[in-house]
Amino acid sequence: MHPVLFTIVLSNGEVMTISAYRFFGMAALLYMALAAVYHFRRFRLEPLKTAAVLMMVAAAFFIGSRLLYGLLYFEEVGANPTLLGEISLRNFTLFGGLAAALLAWWAAAKMFALPFAALTDRLAPHLGIGAAVTRIGCYLNGCCYGKVSDLPWAVVFPIGSPAHINQVYMSENPFLFVPQPVHPAQLYEMAAGLTAALASWLVYKKRSAQGAAAAVFGLVFTAGRFITYFFRDFSQAGLLSSLIRGPVVYGLALFIFVCWLYKIIGSTKNREAV
């Protein structure tokens, strides 16, 4: 655990702290923005239109991630509604943001006459890499930790870490001074992002039907996140919150991507039969 990457001493003597969570979160956003700009240029999209698309997608991601967060943590948000309006990389849910961003990207592609399926295929691997980069920050920050585990690769976060504080809070022993080893759920999710990126890239390289690489990415990434869900520690979440976060969100996403892929395969077979 290394929540602070480095500090910068300014000319006036003030110290600026650069956290691992924020640094890698911003690095992932910058990487995905540059990847999008690169591919948009290949389709000759003007700079102003490129900026408009990026702003639409970014705004949709922020709104969608906060809306799902509000649904999952409705009691906390009800007590402090300002949480939904904070401009920060905290208090958001990834799949809520991704769903809204995908809809915004589809609308932007229609608006600017862009090939939605072809460009989404190209961008999918970069999304997986970006998701993996963000989890580096989570791992160093100690958040998004897993359940207690005795597996050989379980990790022990230090005293006072979020995982340790949660263990003390949930334990019947208020003097739990020794942190318990937990699943490195952040690394599991990192592996899910990289695996999905590789799978979609391989499908794209095979010159499969347009949209297939994106559908495979969504299917593999969602499956990986769903598997990781069972190893994440949500002990303080309520039953409804856990139900929505896991089976409902991931189940619905898996159903959508399976249908998407099935439709692409069916269309390909029909064209080959003609």
Contacts in CASP RR format, 6 or more apart in sequence:
PFRMAT RR
TARGET T0000
AUTHOR 0000-0000-0000
METHOD contacts of the structure
MODEL  1
MHPVLFTIVLSNGEVMTISAYRFFGMAALLYMALAAVYHFRRFRLEPLKT
AAVLMMVAAAFFIGSRLLYGLLYFEEVGANPTLLGEISLRNFTLFGGLAA
ALLAWWAAAKMFALPFAALTDRLAPHLGIGAAVTRIGCYLNGCCYGKVSD
LPWAVVFPIGSPAHINQVYMSENPFLFVPQPVHPAQLYEMAAGLTAALAS
WLVYKKRSAQGAAAAVFGLVFTAGRFITYFFRDFSQAGLLSSLIRGPVVY
GLALFIFVCWLYKIIGSTKNREAV
1 140 0 8 1.000
1 141 0 8 1.000
1 142 0 8 1.000
1 157 0 8 1.000
1 158 0 8 1.000
1 161 0 8 1.000
2 20 0 8 1.000
2 140 0 8 1.000
3 19 0 8 1.000
3 20 0 8 1.000
3 21 0 8 1.000
3 140 0 8 1.000
3 141 0 8 1.000
3 142 0 8 1.000
4 17 0 8 1.000
4 18 0 8 1.000
4 19 0 8 1.000
4 20 0 8 1.000
5 18 0 8 1.000
5 19 0 8 1.000
5 20 0 8 1.000
5 23 0 8 1.000
5 140 0 8 1.000
6 18 0 8 1.000
7 15 0 8 1.000
7 16 0 8 1.000
7 17 0 8 1.000
7 18 0 8 1.000
8 15 0 8 1.000
8 16 0 8 1.000
8 18 0 8 1.000
9 15 0 8 1.000
9 16 0 8 1.000
10 16 0 8 1.000
19 141 0 8 1.000
20 136 0 8 1.000
20 137 0 8 1.000
20 140 0 8 1.000
20 141 0 8 1.000
21 89 0 8 1.000
21 90 0 8 1.000
21 137 0 8 1.000
21 138 0 8 1.000
21 140 0 8 1.000
21 141 0 8 1.000
21 143 0 8 1.000
22 89 0 8 1.000
23 137 0 8 1.000
24 133 0 8 1.000
24 134 0 8 1.000
24 136 0 8 1.000
24 137 0 8 1.000
24 140 0 8 1.000
25 89 0 8 1.000
25 133 0 8 1.000
25 134 0 8 1.000
25 137 0 8 1.000
26 89 0 8 1.000
27 133 0 8 1.000
28 130 0 8 1.000
28 131 0 8 1.000
28 133 0 8 1.000
28 134 0 8 1.000
29 58 0 8 1.000
31 126 0 8 1.000
31 129 0 8 1.000
31 130 0 8 1.000
31 133 0 8 1.000
32 123 0 8 1.000
32 126 0 8 1.000
32 127 0 8 1.000
32 130 0 8 1.000
33 54 0 8 1.000
35 123 0 8 1.000
35 126 0 8 1.000
36 50 0 8 1.000
36 53 0 8 1.000
36 54 0 8 1.000
36 123 0 8 1.000
36 126 0 8 1.000
37 50 0 8 1.000
37 54 0 8 1.000
39 119 0 8 1.000
39 122 0 8 1.000
39 123 0 8 1.000
40 50 0 8 1.000
40 53 0 8 1.000
40 114 0 8 1.000
40 119 0 8 1.000
41 50 0 8 1.000
43 114 0 8 1.000
43 115 0 8 1.000
43 119 0 8 1.000
45 53 0 8 1.000
45 112 0 8 1.000
45 114 0 8 1.000
49 112 0 8 1.000
52 108 0 8 1.000
52 112 0 8 1.000
53 105 0 8 1.000
53 108 0 8 1.000
53 112 0 8 1.000
56 104 0 8 1.000
56 105 0 8 1.000
56 107 0 8 1.000
56 108 0 8 1.000
57 101 0 8 1.000
57 104 0 8 1.000
57 105 0 8 1.000
57 108 0 8 1.000
58 101 0 8 1.000
59 104 0 8 1.000
60 97 0 8 1.000
60 100 0 8 1.000
60 101 0 8 1.000
60 103 0 8 1.000
60 104 0 8 1.000
60 105 0 8 1.000
61 97 0 8 1.000
61 98 0 8 1.000
61 100 0 8 1.000
61 101 0 8 1.000
61 104 0 8 1.000
62 92 0 8 1.000
62 97 0 8 1.000
63 97 0 8 1.000
63 100 0 8 1.000
64 96 0 8 1.000
64 97 0 8 1.000
64 99 0 8 1.000
64 100 0 8 1.000
64 101 0 8 1.000
65 92 0 8 1.000
65 93 0 8 1.000
65 94 0 8 1.000
65 96 0 8 1.000
65 97 0 8 1.000
65 100 0 8 1.000
66 84 0 8 1.000
66 85 0 8 1.000
66 91 0 8 1.000
66 92 0 8 1.000
67 84 0 8 1.000
67 96 0 8 1.000
67 100 0 8 1.000
68 93 0 8 1.000
68 95 0 8 1.000
68 96 0 8 1.000
68 97 0 8 1.000
68 99 0 8 1.000
68 249 0 8 1.000
69 77 0 8 1.000
69 83 0 8 1.000
69 84 0 8 1.000
69 91 0 8 1.000
69 92 0 8 1.000
69 93 0 8 1.000
70 77 0 8 1.000
70 83 0 8 1.000
70 84 0 8 1.000
71 244 0 8 1.000
72 93 0 8 1.000
72 237 0 8 1.000
72 241 0 8 1.000
72 244 0 8 1.000
72 245 0 8 1.000
73 83 0 8 1.000
73 241 0 8 1.000
76 83 0 8 1.000
77 83 0 8 1.000
77 84 0 8 1.000
83 91 0 8 1.000
84 91 0 8 1.000
93 245 0 8 1.000
94 131 0 8 1.000
94 225 0 8 1.000
95 225 0 8 1.000
95 249 0 8 1.000
95 250 0 8 1.000
95 253 0 8 1.000
96 249 0 8 1.000
99 253 0 8 1.000
105 116 0 8 1.000
105 120 0 8 1.000
106 116 0 8 1.000
108 114 0 8 1.000
109 115 0 8 1.000
109 116 0 8 1.000
109 119 0 8 1.000
110 116 0 8 1.000
115 210 0 8 1.000
117 210 0 8 1.000
117 211 0 8 1.000
117 214 0 8 1.000
118 210 0 8 1.000
118 211 0 8 1.000
120 211 0 8 1.000
120 213 0 8 1.000
120 214 0 8 1.000
121 200 0 8 1.000
121 204 0 8 1.000
121 210 0 8 1.000
121 211 0 8 1.000
121 212 0 8 1.000
121 213 0 8 1.000
121 214 0 8 1.000
122 204 0 8 1.000
123 214 0 8 1.000
124 196 0 8 1.000
124 197 0 8 1.000
124 200 0 8 1.000
124 204 0 8 1.000
124 213 0 8 1.000
124 214 0 8 1.000
124 217 0 8 1.000
124 218 0 8 1.000
125 197 0 8 1.000
125 198 0 8 1.000
125 200 0 8 1.000
125 201 0 8 1.000
125 204 0 8 1.000
125 213 0 8 1.000
125 217 0 8 1.000
126 197 0 8 1.000
127 197 0 8 1.000
127 217 0 8 1.000
127 221 0 8 1.000
128 193 0 8 1.000
128 194 0 8 1.000
128 196 0 8 1.000
128 197 0 8 1.000
128 217 0 8 1.000
128 221 0 8 1.000
129 193 0 8 1.000
129 194 0 8 1.000
129 197 0 8 1.000
130 193 0 8 1.000
131 189 0 8 1.000
131 190 0 8 1.000
131 192 0 8 1.000
131 193 0 8 1.000
131 221 0 8 1.000
132 189 0 8 1.000
132 190 0 8 1.000
132 191 0 8 1.000
132 193 0 8 1.000
132 194 0 8 1.000
132 197 0 8 1.000
135 144 0 8 1.000
135 186 0 8 1.000
135 187 0 8 1.000
135 189 0 8 1.000
135 190 0 8 1.000
136 186 0 8 1.000
136 190 0 8 1.000
137 186 0 8 1.000
138 144 0 8 1.000
138 186 0 8 1.000
138 189 0 8 1.000
139 184 0 8 1.000
139 186 0 8 1.000
139 187 0 8 1.000
139 190 0 8 1.000
142 157 0 8 1.000
142 161 0 8 1.000
142 162 0 8 1.000
142 163 0 8 1.000
142 186 0 8 1.000
143 162 0 8 1.000
144 185 0 8 1.000
144 186 0 8 1.000
144 189 0 8 1.000
144 232 0 8 1.000
145 157 0 8 1.000
145 161 0 8 1.000
145 162 0 8 1.000
145 163 0 8 1.000
145 166 0 8 1.000
145 182 0 8 1.000
145 183 0 8 1.000
145 185 0 8 1.000
145 186 0 8 1.000
145 232 0 8 1.000
145 233 0 8 1.000
146 163 0 8 1.000
146 182 0 8 1.000
146 183 0 8 1.000
146 184 0 8 1.000
146 185 0 8 1.000
146 231 0 8 1.000
146 232 0 8 1.000
146 233 0 8 1.000
147 182 0 8 1.000
147 183 0 8 1.000
147 231 0 8 1.000
147 232 0 8 1.000
147 233 0 8 1.000
147 235 0 8 1.000
148 167 0 8 1.000
148 180 0 8 1.000
148 181 0 8 1.000
148 182 0 8 1.000
148 233 0 8 1.000
149 181 0 8 1.000
149 182 0 8 1.000
149 183 0 8 1.000
149 231 0 8 1.000
150 181 0 8 1.000
151 181 0 8 1.000
151 183 0 8 1.000
153 184 0 8 1.000
154 181 0 8 1.000
154 182 0 8 1.000
154 183 0 8 1.000
154 184 0 8 1.000
155 181 0 8 1.000
155 182 0 8 1.000
155 184 0 8 1.000
156 179 0 8 1.000
156 180 0 8 1.000
156 181 0 8 1.000
156 182 0 8 1.000
157 163 0 8 1.000
157 164 0 8 1.000
157 179 0 8 1.000
157 182 0 8 1.000
158 164 0 8 1.000
158 179 0 8 1.000
159 177 0 8 1.000
159 178 0 8 1.000
159 179 0 8 1.000
160 179 0 8 1.000
161 179 0 8 1.000
163 179 0 8 1.000
163 182 0 8 1.000
163 233 0 8 1.000
164 176 0 8 1.000
164 179 0 8 1.000
164 180 0 8 1.000
166 233 0 8 1.000
166 235 0 8 1.000
166 236 0 8 1.000
167 176 0 8 1.000
167 179 0 8 1.000
167 180 0 8 1.000
168 174 0 8 1.000
168 176 0 8 1.000
169 236 0 8 1.000
170 235 0 8 1.000
170 236 0 8 1.000
182 233 0 8 1.000
183 231 0 8 1.000
183 232 0 8 1.000
185 228 0 8 1.000
185 231 0 8 1.000
185 232 0 8 1.000
185 233 0 8 1.000
188 224 0 8 1.000
188 227 0 8 1.000
188 228 0 8 1.000
188 231 0 8 1.000
189 224 0 8 1.000
189 225 0 8 1.000
189 228 0 8 1.000
192 220 0 8 1.000
192 221 0 8 1.000
192 223 0 8 1.000
192 224 0 8 1.000
192 225 0 8 1.000
192 227 0 8 1.000
192 228 0 8 1.000
193 221 0 8 1.000
193 224 0 8 1.000
195 220 0 8 1.000
195 221 0 8 1.000
195 224 0 8 1.000
196 216 0 8 1.000
196 217 0 8 1.000
196 218 0 8 1.000
196 220 0 8 1.000
196 221 0 8 1.000
196 224 0 8 1.000
197 217 0 8 1.000
199 216 0 8 1.000
199 217 0 8 1.000
199 220 0 8 1.000
200 213 0 8 1.000
200 214 0 8 1.000
200 216 0 8 1.000
200 217 0 8 1.000
200 218 0 8 1.000
200 220 0 8 1.000
201 213 0 8 1.000
203 212 0 8 1.000
203 213 0 8 1.000
203 216 0 8 1.000
204 212 0 8 1.000
204 213 0 8 1.000
209 264 0 8 1.000
209 265 0 8 1.000
209 267 0 8 1.000
209 268 0 8 1.000
210 264 0 8 1.000
211 260 0 8 1.000
211 264 0 8 1.000
212 261 0 8 1.000
212 264 0 8 1.000
212 265 0 8 1.000
214 260 0 8 1.000
215 257 0 8 1.000
215 260 0 8 1.000
215 261 0 8 1.000
215 264 0 8 1.000
216 261 0 8 1.000
218 253 0 8 1.000
218 257 0 8 1.000
219 254 0 8 1.000
219 257 0 8 1.000
219 258 0 8 1.000
219 261 0 8 1.000
222 250 0 8 1.000
222 251 0 8 1.000
222 253 0 8 1.000
222 254 0 8 1.000
222 257 0 8 1.000
223 254 0 8 1.000
225 250 0 8 1.000
226 246 0 8 1.000
226 250 0 8 1.000
226 251 0 8 1.000
226 254 0 8 1.000
229 245 0 8 1.000
229 246 0 8 1.000
229 250 0 8 1.000
234 241 0 8 1.000
234 242 0 8 1.000
234 245 0 8 1.000
237 245 0 8 1.000
END
